[in-house]
C-alpha cells in the first residue's frame, strides 16, 4: 500500500500550504524491511524523533496505532503537523490531526482521489457551512496574522453552535460569510461578547477580542547611506506609529537598487521577517507619483521621481491587485523618506 501511494503521489503531486509534496519516505517495522524503506523498532519512540523532520505524516494501518504514536507529540492546532491514516486496503483516507490549520483535510482529499479511496473528514465546519471556508482556513487563505490566537477556538466553537460574530473590517478584506456580521465600528461591551477586528491598524487588546492583521502593505523607503541600524529602525517604527499601523501588516519593504547593500535595510527586513525588493532609478522614474523629487531625478539623471512612493507601488504589484498609495511620502528625521502602498490579495482557488 505504501509503495502504491508513493507511486501515485509521484505522478500526482500535492500542492499544499507548505509546498509541493511529490515523494514519500517510507518507514516499516524491521521485520518488513525492504531496500527502499527505512526501519523502526519501536514505533512511538522512533516516531517522536522523526515527527518534526517532515511536513506531514501518513499512517497505513489502524487509527488506534496512530493515536498512540501521536500522543507523545501533539501540541496545538497552530503547531501540529497534518496526519492522515489510510487502511491497509486503501479503502479509506482519514484526516486524523490538524485538519484545517495544518492542512490534513486537503491532503486527505488529494490522497483519496489519487488512490480512489473514500475521504473521511470529521471537522464540523465542513458540514455546517459546506459552501464557505471556516474562519481558520479563511485566515490562512487571506494571509492574515492572528494577534490573539487564544480566542480563535472560542469563536470557532460559537460559530459551530450557530452564533453570528460581529466583525469590524473597514478595508472589506474578509469574504462574504454567513457566520459573521460586519459592523462599522469597534464596540467592546462589558459583557466580553466575542468580537473580531480585521485591518492594518493597531487595536487595543480586550477579552474575547480576536484581532486579525492583514499583510497588505508595502513600505517604500529612501535613506541616506550609512545610517545606524537602531536609529533607522526606530525612525521606521515612529512612522508606523504616526499612522497607527501594526508591524504585522508589512508584507515587504522596497527601495532603489543602489541601496541593495545597505545594512540598515537588511536589518529592517529581518525585523519584519519580510523580503526587500529593489528597483532601478530608470524603473522608478516611470511610475507616476504625487510627490516626485527634483533632487532624486538630478542625482540619478532621470525625470523627477520618488524612491519611497514608486518602490512601494512597484513592490505592491508583485503581490497584489488594485495597488495604490495608502500614505504618500513623508520625511523622517531629515534622512529617511517613507511611503506605504496597499493592494488586494490574489486569491488562489
C-alpha positions in Angstrom: 0.0 0.0 0.0 2.8 2.4 0.9 4.6 1.7 -2.4 1.3 2.2 -4.3 0.8 5.5 -2.5 4.3 6.7 -3.3 3.9 5.9 -7.0 0.5 7.7 -7.1 1.9 10.8 -5.3 4.9 11.0 -7.7 2.5 11.1 -10.6 0.1 13.4 -8.9 2.0 15.8 -6.5 0.1 17.6 -3.8 0.4 21.4 -3.8 -0.3 22.4 -0.2 0.3 25.4 2.0 3.8 24.0 3.0 4.8 23.5 -0.6 4.7 20.7 -3.1 4.8 17.1 -1.9 5.7 14.5 -4.5 7.6 11.9 -2.7 7.4 9.8 0.5 9.9 8.4 2.9 8.6 5.0 3.9 9.2 3.6 7.4 8.4 0.0 8.1 9.0 -2.4 11.1 12.3 -4.1 10.9 10.7 -7.4 10.1 9.2 -6.0 6.9 12.3 -4.2 5.8 13.0 -3.5 2.1 15.9 -1.8 0.5 13.7 1.2 -0.4 12.5 1.7 3.2 13.8 2.9 6.5 13.0 0.8 9.5 11.9 1.3 13.1 11.9 -1.0 16.1 9.7 0.9 18.5 7.0 3.0 16.7 6.2 5.5 19.4 9.8 6.3 20.3 11.0 6.4 16.7 8.0 8.5 15.6 8.7 11.1 18.3 12.2 11.5 16.8 11.1 11.8 13.2 7.9 13.7 13.7 9.4 17.3 13.3 11.5 16.3 10.3 8.6 16.1 7.8 5.8 18.3 6.5 3.2 15.7 7.3 2.7 12.0 8.1 0.6 9.2 6.7 -0.1 6.1 8.8 -1.1 2.9 7.0 -3.0 0.7 9.4 -5.3 1.2 12.3 -6.2 4.6 13.7 -5.6 3.4 17.2 -1.9 2.8 16.5 -1.6 6.3 15.0 -3.3 7.8 18.1 -0.9 6.1 20.5 2.1 7.3 18.5 0.7 10.9 18.3 0.0 11.1 22.0 3.7 12.0 22.6 4.0 14.8 20.1 0.7 16.7 19.9 0.9 20.4 20.8 -1.9 22.6 19.5 -3.7 23.4 16.3 -1.1 26.1 15.3 1.9 23.7 15.6 0.6 20.2 14.9 1.6 18.6 11.6 -1.1 17.1 9.3 -1.6 13.4 9.9 -3.6 11.1 7.6 -4.5 7.4 8.3 -5.1 5.0 5.4 -6.3 1.5 6.0 -4.2 -1.3 4.6 -6.5 -2.0 1.7 -6.6 1.6 0.7 -10.4 2.0 1.0 -10.5 5.0 3.4 -8.3 8.0 3.9 -8.9 9.7 7.3 -7.9 13.2 8.3 -6.7 12.5 11.9 -4.9 15.6 13.0 -4.5 19.2 12.0 -7.4 19.1 9.6 -7.8 22.8 9.0 -4.8 24.7 10.1 -2.2 22.0 9.3 -4.0 21.1 6.0 -4.8 17.4 6.7 -8.3 17.7 5.3 -7.0 19.0 1.9 -4.2 16.4 1.9 -6.7 13.6 2.7 -8.9 14.6 -0.2 -5.9 14.6 -2.5 -4.6 11.2 -1.4 -8.1 9.7 -1.5 -8.5 10.9 -5.1 -5.2 9.6 -6.4 -5.7 6.1 -4.8 -9.5 6.0 -5.3 -10.3 5.8 -1.7 -13.1 7.4 0.4 -12.0 10.6 2.2 -13.2 10.8 5.8 -13.4 14.4 7.1 -14.8 14.9 10.6 -14.3 18.7 11.2 -17.8 20.1 11.9 -17.5 23.3 9.8 -17.2 21.1 6.7 -20.8 20.1 7.2 -22.4 23.1 8.8 -21.2 25.6 6.2 -20.1 23.4 3.2 -20.1 26.3 0.7 -17.9 28.6 2.8 -14.4 28.4 4.3 -14.1 28.1 8.0 -12.7 31.0 10.0 -9.3 29.4 10.4 -9.0 28.4 6.7 -10.0 31.9 5.7 -7.3 33.4 7.9 -4.8 31.2 6.2 -6.0 31.8 2.6 -6.2 35.5 3.0 -2.8 35.8 4.6 -3.9 37.2 8.0 -1.9 37.3 11.2 -3.6 36.4 14.5 -2.6 38.6 17.4 -4.8 36.7 19.9 -4.7 33.0 19.0 -6.2 32.0 22.4 -9.6 33.4 21.3 -9.8 31.5 18.0 -11.1 28.2 19.4 -13.8 30.0 21.4 -15.1 32.0 18.5 -15.0 29.0 16.1 -16.9 27.0 18.7 -19.6 29.6 18.9 -19.8 29.7 15.1 -20.4 26.0 15.0 -23.1 26.4 17.6 -24.9 28.8 15.2 -23.9 32.1 16.7 -23.1 35.1 14.4 -20.0 37.0 15.3 -19.5 40.8 14.8 -16.6 41.7 12.5 -15.1 45.1 12.1 -13.5 45.1 8.7 -13.0 48.7 7.4 -10.9 47.5 4.4 -13.6 44.9 3.4 -11.0 42.2 3.3 -13.0 39.2 4.7 -15.1 37.5 2.0 -18.9 37.1 2.3 -19.7 34.8 5.2 -23.0 33.5 6.8 -21.4 33.3 10.3 -20.1 36.9 10.5 -21.9 40.3 10.8 -19.9 43.2 9.6 -20.1 46.3 11.8 -18.9 49.8 11.1 -17.1 50.4 14.5 -15.4 48.5 17.2 -17.7 48.1 20.2 -16.2 46.1 23.0 -19.1 45.5 25.5 -18.5 45.0 29.2 -20.1 41.5 28.9 -17.0 40.4 26.9 -19.0 39.4 23.9 -16.7 37.8 21.3 -15.7 40.1 18.5 -13.3 40.1 15.5 -11.4 43.1 14.1 -9.5 43.0 10.9 -7.3 45.6 9.2 -3.9 47.2 9.2 -4.0 49.3 12.3 -3.3 48.8 16.0 -6.3 47.9 18.1 -6.2 47.6 21.9 -6.5 44.0 23.2 -9.6 43.0 25.1 -11.1 39.8 26.4 -12.6 37.6 23.7 -11.5 40.1 21.0 -9.8 38.3 18.1 -7.5 40.8 16.4 -6.5 39.9 12.8 -3.9 41.9 10.8 -3.9 41.8 7.0 -0.5 41.7 5.4 -1.4 44.1 2.6 1.1 46.9 3.0 4.4 47.6 1.3 6.8 50.1 2.9 8.8 52.1 0.3 11.9 53.7 1.8 14.6 56.1 0.7 17.5 56.9 3.0 21.0 58.3 3.4 23.7 55.8 3.3 25.4 54.6 6.5 22.6 55.2 8.9 23.0 53.4 12.3 20.6 50.4 12.3 18.9 51.1 15.7 18.3 54.7 14.7 16.9 53.6 11.3 14.6 51.0 12.9 13.4 53.5 15.5 12.6 56.0 12.7 10.6 53.5 10.7 8.6 52.4 13.8 8.0 56.0 14.5 6.4 56.4 11.0 4.2 53.3 11.6 3.1 54.7 14.9 2.2 58.0 13.2 -0.5 56.1 11.2 -1.2 53.5 14.0 -0.1 50.8 11.6 0.6 47.3 13.1 4.0 45.9 12.1 2.4 42.6 11.1 0.7 44.4 8.2 4.0 44.9 6.4 4.3 42.3 3.6 7.6 43.6 2.2 9.8 46.7 2.0 11.2 48.3 -1.1 13.8 50.8 -2.2 16.2 51.8 -5.0 18.8 49.2 -6.2 21.7 51.4 -5.3 20.8 50.7 -1.7 20.8 46.9 -2.1 23.9 46.5 0.1 22.7 48.9 2.8 22.9 47.1 6.2 20.1 49.1 7.7 17.6 47.9 5.0 18.7 44.3 5.5 18.2 44.6 9.3 14.8 46.1 8.8 13.7 43.2 6.5 14.9 40.8 9.2 12.9 42.7 11.8 9.7 42.5 9.8 10.6 38.9 8.6 9.8 40.0 5.1 11.6 40.3 1.7 13.1 43.6 0.4 12.7 44.5 -3.2 14.9 46.8 -5.2 14.3 48.7 -8.4 16.5 50.7 -10.8 16.2 54.5 -11.0 15.0 54.2 -14.5 12.2 51.9 -13.5 11.2 54.1 -10.5 11.1 57.2 -12.7 8.5 55.6 -14.9 6.0 55.5 -12.1 3.6 58.4 -11.7 3.6 59.5 -8.0 2.1 62.5 -6.1 5.4 63.8 -4.7 8.3 63.4 -7.2 11.6 64.7 -6.1 13.6 67.0 -8.5 16.7 66.3 -6.4 16.3 62.5 -6.9 15.9 63.0 -10.6 19.1 65.0 -10.8 21.0 62.6 -8.7 20.2 59.7 -11.0 19.9 61.6 -14.3 16.2 60.9 -14.5 13.0 62.9 -14.5 11.8 63.8 -11.0 10.7 60.7 -9.1 10.2 59.4 -5.6 12.1 56.4 -4.4 9.7 55.8 -1.5 6.4 56.1 -3.4 7.5 54.5 -6.6 9.2 51.5 -5.0 6.2 50.9 -2.7 3.8 50.8 -5.7 6.1 48.6 -7.8 6.6 46.1 -5.0 2.9 46.0 -4.2 2.2 44.9 -7.8 4.4 41.8 -7.1 1.9 40.6 -4.6 -1.4 42.3 -5.0 -4.0 43.7 -7.4 -5.6 47.1 -7.2 -2.4 48.7 -5.9 -2.3 52.3 -4.7 -0.6 54.5 -2.2 -2.1 54.3 1.3 0.1 57.1 2.7 2.3 59.3 0.5 5.9 60.1 1.2 6.9 61.7 4.4 10.4 62.7 5.6 11.6 61.2 8.9 14.4 62.7 11.0 15.7 64.5 7.9 17.4 61.4 6.4 14.7 59.0 5.5 11.7 59.0 3.2 8.8 56.6 3.8 5.6 55.7 2.0 3.0 52.9 2.3 1.2 51.2 -0.6 -1.6 48.7 -0.3 -3.4 46.2 -2.5 -5.8 43.3 -2.6 -4.5 39.8 -2.3 -4.5 37.5 -5.3 -6.7 34.6 -4.1 -5.9 31.1 -5.4 -9.0 28.9 -5.9 
